[in-house]
Amino acid sequence: MSRVNDVGGQQGFGAVHPDPGEAPAFQADWEARVFALQRVLLGRGVYNLDEFRDAVERMPPQDYLASSYYERWLAGIETLLVEKGLLARE
């Protein structure tokens, strides 16, 4: 069964237009913080990359499609921290 993130070969998502000037890696400061948090949690063995990817891919389709790249990362991190009892959903 495919998930919403599995869009390979699907139509209707529009063309990809890479920025010839190569945009900065982060569009906002919070994105850099999410990236750093991800690195720390992986490095400390809180979860592994497969768990993280699965958590992102389990997002409800409407949320996944409406979220930016790092919003998806943050949702995956939050999901795993709640599932592992390190963070309360509230």
KABEL-V413720 format. One record per helix or strand. SS is the DSSP state (H for helix, E for strand). FROM is the first residue (numbers start at 1). TO is the last residue. If there is no record, write none. Layout:
# KABEL-V413720
ss->(SS;SS)
from->(FROM;FROM)
to->(TO;TO)
This chain:
# KABEL-V413720
ss->(H;H;H;H)
from->(29;49;61;69)
to->(43;57;66;83)
